[in-house]
Amino acid sequence: MSIPRLVASDIDGTLLDPLEQIRPRTAAVVHRLQAADVPFILATGRAPRFVIPVSRMLDAPGLAVCINGAVVFDTRSEQVRSMHTLDAVLLNDVGEALLRLLPGCTLAVERIKTTGTGLNDEFLGGPGYVHPWSTESLIQSATIAEILGRPAVRLMARHDSLSSDEMAAAVTTMLGDVVEVAYSTDLGLIDVMPSGISKASGLAEITEDLGISAAEVIAFGDMPNDLPMLRWVGHGVAMGNAHPEVRDIADEVTVSNAEDGVAHVLERWF
C-alpha cells in the first residue's frame, strides 16, 4: 500500500513485548509517524483505565478503541468520546442464556459512567468469577441480579474447563445474531458486546471523523478479537506470534512482538 494515513495497533501480544514493555525501536517509529501527522490509534480489548498507562509509556496520547470497539476514548483528556452498551433487557437475556449454554460458567460486567469529572468505571464479578489476569483487587463482588440489572459495555463469561475458542463457537452459534463475541486469550474467557460492535466499528468512527478511508489504514493484531479490524483495513498485519486464524486472514505476517514486529513494517514509510 502507499503511505498509510492512519495506523492502528492492538496492545497485548502486538505493541507490547512479552515483558509488557514497549521496545525502543517500536516507540521510535510511532513517534516518527506522529511527527508526520499520521494518527496512531491503540485498538484493544482493554478497558480505558488499562489503556492510559500504555499511552503514557508510549508518550503518544490520542484516541483509542477500547473494549473491542464498545468505547472510543481520548487518552489525552481521559474522556469517553463514544460508548455502546448492552441494554438491561438484552444483557439479562444473554446472561441467563450463557448460564444455560455453558454450565459452570461465571459472569462479570464492565460499566463506564460519562458524567462528572475523570474516568468512572466499574468491574463487577459474579459469584465464583476469577479473572485470568491479576486484576482481582479491582473486581467488585456482585450478585447475578446486580450484574445483569443495568446496561453494561461488556459482559464477560469465564469457564475453568473450556477454551475461549470453544466458548466463542458455542455462543456465536446460539446468539450470534443478537450480540458480538470476541476473545483475546484462550484461558476460558469471552467478551460479549452489542451487535455490530468490534475494533473495526470503533476505527470506522474515528476515520469517518478524520475523512480517512479504510483503504488508507494499516492495522496490527494477534488474536481473534483483531479479526474484524484486520479484515476492514486496507492492510491487515498479523504478528509472528499471532493466533493461526489471524495469520490466515492477514495481508501480511510480520515478526513477533518480541522482535519489534510493528516497527518492522512501519519502517518502510517512517
Buried (B, 14 or more C-beta within 10 A) or exposed (E): BEEBBBBBBBBBBBBBBEEEEBBEBBBBBBBBBBEEEBBBBBBBBBBBBBBBEBBEBBEBBBBBBBBBBBBBBBBEEBEBBEBBBBEEEBBBBBBEBBBEBBEEBBBBBBBBEEEEEEBEBBBBBBEEBEBEEEEEEBBEEBEBEEBBBBBBBBBBBBBEEBBBBBBBBBBBEBBEEBBBBBBBBBBBBBBBBBEEBBBBBBBBBBBEEEEBEBEBBBBBBBBBBBBBBBBBBBBBBBBBBBBEBBBEEBBBBBBBBEBBBBBBBBEEBB
